[in-house]
């Protein structure tokens, strides 16, 4: 049971990133909501739709964090439905990529994917 919480932590963090990109896309496209054809679980597509892809790839540190967060995309449903279980180490690494926190505690930095996206909008 304890290990499932690490999987859930990754799943919820992934969804937070996805929702932020969806909201950014809506602002970029001046829409109140995305058409169902655009409701896919593909972070690269979301990044393009948000208009941030080109900017993201100009910052090597953000590219590194993006790549680390993105690698969970293919596992998200298996983690969500309990077909796979994540470790504490995996969960912490994932959240460091999202928030760029220090290893010694939750001290958010400006070089996490989520703070970076937030600053761009």
Residue, then its C-alpha position, 0 to 999 in steps of 0.5 A: x500500500x505504501x508503494x502505491x502512494x508513490x505511483x499516485x504521486x507521479x500520476x497526480x504530478x503528471x496530471x498537474x503538468x498536463x492541466x497547466x499545459x492545457x490552460x496555457x493552450x487555451x490562453x494561447x488560442x483564446x479559447x474557453x476550453x479545448x475541443x475534444x480532438x485536442x484532449x490527448x495525453x501527449x505532453x509534446x503535443x501539449x507543449x506545441x499547442x501551448x506555443x512554448x516548445x521553441x522557448x523551452x528548447x532554448x534553455x538546456x536546464x529546462x530541456x533536461x527537466x522536461x525530458x525527465x518528466x516526459x519519460x513517465x508519459x508512457x507509464x502513466x496509465x500503468x501507474x494509475x491502474x496499479x499494473x506498475x508500482x513506482x518507488x520513492x526514489x522515482x517519485x522524488x526524481x519526478x517531482x524534482x523535474x517538475x518543481x526543481x526541488x533540492x534533495x534536502x527538502x521542498x524548496x522550489x526553484x525557478x528551474x522546474x518545469x511547472x515554475x518555468x511554464x507559469x513564468x511564460x504565461 
